[in-house]
Amino acid sequence: MSKEIKRKKTLKEKFQEMGPAAIVTSAFIGPGTITTTTLAGVNYRYELLWTILFSGLALIILMEMSSRIGIISNHDVTEGAIASFSNNKVAKVLITGIVILTLFATAFGLEAGNLIGGSLGLADALNIPQWAGALILGGAAFYAVVVGTAKTLESIMSIFVSLMGVIFVLAMFLVNPDYGEVLTGFVPTSIPEGSGVTIIALIGTTLIGINLLMQAVTAAEKWHTPEDLEASKFDTSFNVGIGIVITAAIIITSGTVLYGTGTEVDSPIVFSRMLEPVLGSYARIIGDVGIAAAGLSSAIATPLILKVVMARMFRWDANDMRARAAGGAAVIVGTIFAALGTSPTQIIIFASAFSGLFLPIVAILIMIVANNKELLGEYKNTLMQNILGGFATIITLGLGLNSLLSFFENLSNL
């Protein structure tokens, strides 16, 4: 393969071609992220902002590799990993099994958290019972996931990301934080005592294994030549960048309003309720809309990832009934949990544990495939990409170890 690029795409063309990374951003900015970032602001004000920047950069590094795998080799991560161990049947079965388990365990857990949190926001905004909010959001998500495809939903996800950006960033500006102190929060001069669990949770809400699996599939469907790598990088950097800004804005807002108050953060609507005394009753409604939008966008994106990656793995049509059933089942289970008023905190902890457990496996598979010269030719990882990717992978290993320890700790407390 030749690395010669015939013509650089204009900025306008890059914006027109954006889409795949918006699905990932919509998936990770959900009620769980809002809850975790609000908690970080309440307890540590701006001191953990560097964590958001760090995890966002790690996500960009791994997403770039995943996209490159899809575009150059036309393989998803699973296919590429199996091809890297082509003569090992045990490896094929093991890789396939791990990926399927990762998809279902993470998607079902995250979906419940998405719809529980989103329905709380919608119910608070419209003054309706939570079960009614759950049915509204669940119905919308079910229709979008069962009927839609990744291509048709890319634009919708971009709109959701933009809406969340406007709402959460506007709230940040309205509470008028100390911007000098905000800037110091992006530099990790010290780690606050007792903040380890929160730091791990913040990184874990951004780095999610199934999102990385999805990126290779959607990138391969949208782009097909080495000339498209630049557009893909722009798409990833832009959308994840927006995600970093949104999550940082939530920490800054909650840190400005609630730091030092001892507020207990037991659901995402703590964020919207804190705005009312400062900015008035309409601010609370706007915050609720942001939470509902985050819940719905994630409730669509997460089962869509399950549907699309499963279809790709088993060579099903994108709208094969088996793929639709997988995605639809996740929405139905999540809607049931939300309608029953299940605690969002416990669901979020459960989903984060499974996500953290499988994340390093996905990251390692990406690194293996990204270094496969037979698949990627001259577009395999460079030394610098391996250094950056290796560092990101080490972080995921730390997250996975913590998730494993937390899992056994929770079992012992049952």
N, C-alpha and C positions, 0 to 999 in steps of 0.2 A: 504494500500500500504506500502511496505517496502522501506526504503531509502538505503538499502544495494546495493553497486555497486560491481559487480562481478569482473570487470577488468577495470583498467584505460586505456584509449586510449592513444597511443603514439602521440608525436607531429606530426609525419608524417601522421598518420591517421586523426588527427584533420585538418591538411592542406588539405588533400584529400577530406574531407567532407564539407569544407567551401562552401558557396554559397548564402543562403537566405539573409544574411545581406548585401551582395554586391549589391543587388538590391536596398535596402534602401539607401546605400551610393551613388550609381549612381543617385538616384532620387533627393537627396538633394544637391549634388554638380552640380548645373546647372548654367546657365548664371545669374540668380538672385543672387545666392551666390557670384559669381565672382564680380558682380556689387556692392553688399553691402560690401563685404570685401575690395574691392579696395577703396571704399568711406571711409571706416574706416581707412585705412592706409593713405590716402591723408589728412584727417582732424585731425587724432589723433596719427599718427605714430604707435607705438607699444603699446600704453596705453590700448587698448581694447582686447588684446590677451587673457586675462583671461576669456572674455566672450565666446570665442570659446571653451576653455577647459571646462568651466562650462556647456555650452549647450550640448557638446558632452557627458559628464558624465551623464547628465540628460537623454539624449537619450538612453544611454546604460542601465540605470536603468529601463526605461519603456519598452525597447525592450526585456530585459531579462524576464520581467513579461509576455509580450505578447507571447514570445517564449514558456515559461513554460506552459502557458494556452493551446497553440496548441499541445504541445508534450504530456502532461499528460492527458488532457481531450479530445483531438482530436476535440475541438471546436475552432471556431474562436472567436474574441472578441464579435461580435454581437450575435452569438449563446449562448455564455457563459452568456452574460448580460441578454438575454431573459430567459435563464434557471434560473438565479438568481431571476427573478420575474415571476416564472412559473405560478402563479395563477392570474396574473394581465394582462388582455388582452390589456388594455390601454397602459401599459408599453411596451408590445411587438410592438404595432403599432408605438408608439412614438420612440422607439429605432431604429426600422427598417427605419422609415422615416428620422430620423436625420442622420443615417449612409449613406443612399442613397444620401441625399442632400449634405452631406460632400464630398462623393466620386465624384459626378458630378461637383459641384461648384469648388472644389479645383483642380481636375484633368484637367478640361477644361481651367481654368485660368492659372495653372502652365504650361500646354502644350503649350499654346500660347507664354508664356515667354520663354520657352525652345527653341522653334523653331525660334523665332525672334532673340534671342541672338546667338544661334548656327549658323544661316544663315548669320548674320553679320560677325562672325569670318571666316566662309568658304568663303564668298564673298571677304573679305579683303585679305585672303591668296591666292586665285586663281585669283583675279582681275576680278570677274564676277559680274553681277547685283545681288542684294540681292534676288530678286524673284527667280532667278535661283538657288541660294544656298538654298532657302526655299524649292523649289521643290525637290532638291536632298536629303536633310535631311528628309523632310516629306515623300518622297517615301520610303526611307530606313526604317524609323520608322514605317510606315504603314505596310510594309511587315513583319517586325520583330514582331509587336504586333499582327497582324491578324493571322499569321501562327504559331508563336512561343508560347511556354508555359513557365511558371516560371522555370521549370527544365531545359529546353533547353537553356534558356537565362542567367542562373546563370553564366556559364563560360564566356559568352560574357561580362556580366557586370563586372566580375572580371578583365578582360583584360582592359576594359575602365578605371576602377579605378586605375589599375597599370599604364596605359598610362598617365592619368592625374597626378598621383603622381610624375612620373618621370619628366614631363614637368614643373609643377609648383614648385616643390622642387628644380630642377636644376636652374630655373630662380632665385630663392631665393639665392642660393649659389653664382651664378654668379654676382649678384649686391653687394655682400660682405657687408652685414649689420653689425652693431655693436652688436655682440652677447651678450655682457653684458647687453646692454639696452633691447635687445629682451627678455632676461630672466626676467628682472624686469617687463615686460609687462604682464607676466602670474600671477602676484600677484596684486590683486586689492587694492593698497594702497590708491588710490583716484579715484573719478569718474570725468573726465573732464567736465567742464561746457558746457552745450548744447549737451551732448553726449547721452542723454536718448533715443531719437528716434533711433539712430544708434545701441545702445545696444539691444533694443527690436527687431530691424530688423535682427541683427546678430543671436540672439537666435531663432527668427521665421523662418529663412532660414534653420535651422538645425532641429528643432522640428516641424514635420509636421504630422498631425493626420492620414492621409491615409497611410503613411509609417508604422505606428504602427499597423494599421489594417492588412496590408499586411504581416507583420512579423509573426503573429500567423498562418496565412494560409500556408505560405511557410515552416515554421518550422514543422507544423503538417504533411505536405506532405513528408518531408525529414526524420524526426526522429519520433520514435514511442514509445520509452521506457525511463524510468528514467535514464538509463545509458547514454542516449544521451544528457542529460542536460549539461554535461561538454563540449561536442563538440559544442553545440549551443552557450554557453557562450563565448567560444573561438572565434567562428565565428563572433559573435556580437562585442566583444571587439577589435578584429583585424581589421575588416572592418571599424567600426566607428572610430577607432584609426587612420587609414589611412585618413579618411575624416577630422579628426581634424588637422592632419599634413598638408593636402592640403590647407584647408581654412586658417590656420595660415600662411602658406607660402605665400599666396596671400597678406595678410595684411602686412607681413614683407617686401615683394618685393615692393609693392606700397608705403609703409611708408618710405622705404629707398630712393626710386627714386623721389617720387612726394610730400612728406610731405612739407608743407610750400609754395608750388607753386601756390596754389589757383586753381588748375585744376578742372574743372567741370566734374563730373562723371555722364554722361547721358546714357551710354551703356557699356556693358562688354568689348568692343574692346579698351576702354581707357587703359585697362591693357596691351594688346599686343603693342599698339602704344607707350607706355611709355618706352618699352624695346629697341626700335630702336636707339634712340640717345645714349644710354648707351652701348649697346651690339652689335649694327649693324643691318642691314636689315634682316638677317636671324633670328635674335631673335624675330623680330616682327612676322615673318611667324610661328615660333615655338609657340609663344603665341597664334596666331590665331588658330592653330591646336588644342591647348589645349582647347580653347573656343568652337570650333566646336565639339570636342570630348565630352566636358561637356554638350553641348546642345543636341547632339544626344543621349548620354547615358540617360540623363534625359527624352528626348522625347520618348525613348523606355520604360523606367522604369515606368513613371507616368501613361500612359494609360494602361500598362500591369497590374498595381495595380488595376485600375478600372475594367479591364476585369476579373482578377482572383478573386477579392473579391466579385464582383457581381455574378460570377458563383457559388462561394461557398455559398453565402447567399441564392440563389434561387435553389440550388441543380442542376444546369446545368452542363453539361459536360464542361471541361476546354476549349474545342474548339467549344462549342455550338455557332450557328450563332448569337444568341442574345448577348452573351458575346463578340464575335468578333465585332459586330456592335457597342457596347458601347465603346470599346477601339479604334476601327477604327474611330469613329465619333470624338473623342477627337483629334486624329492626324489630321484629315481633317480640323477641325475648326482652330487648331493651325497653320496649313500650310497656310490657307487662310489669317489669320492675318499677318503671316510673309511675305508672298508674296506681300501683300498690303503695306508693309513698315510701319506697325503700330509702334508707340513709345514703346520700350521695358519697359521703366520706368513706364508708366501708367499701363501696363499689370501686371508687377511685383507687383506694389502697390495693385492692385485689387486682385490678387491671394493671396498675403500675408494677406490681410484683411480677406478673407474668411477662409484661413488656420488657422489664429490665433483665429478666432471666434469659430471654431469647435474643435480646439485642446484640450481645457480643458474638453470638453464633452467626447472625446475619452479617455483621461487620467483617468477621473473619472470612466468610464466604465471598463477600465483595472484594476483599483484598486479594484472595486467591485468584479469582477470575480476572481482576484488573491487571494481574501480572502474567496472565496466560498469553504468550506471544502467538501461539497458534490461532487464537480467537481474535486478538486485537492487533496483531502485527506491530507496526511502529507506534501504535496508539496505546500500547500497554503503559503501565505506570512508569513515570520517571523516578529518579532517586528522590527528588524533593517531594513528589506525590506520595511515595512510600513512607517517607519520614512523617509527613503530615497525617497520612492515613493511619500509620502505625500508632501515632500519638492519640488520634481519635479512637482507635480500636482499644488501646490500653484503658482509656476512660470508660468505654463501654464494658470492659471486663470488670472494672471496679464497680460499676452500676450493677452488673449481673451478680457479682459476689454479694453485694449488699442486699439485693432482692432475694437471693437464696437464704441469707441469714435471717432476713425479715420474715420470709415464708415459714421457716422452721420455728421462729419465735412466736409467730401467730398461731401455729399448730399447737405449740406447748401451752398456749394460753386458753385454748378451747376447752 
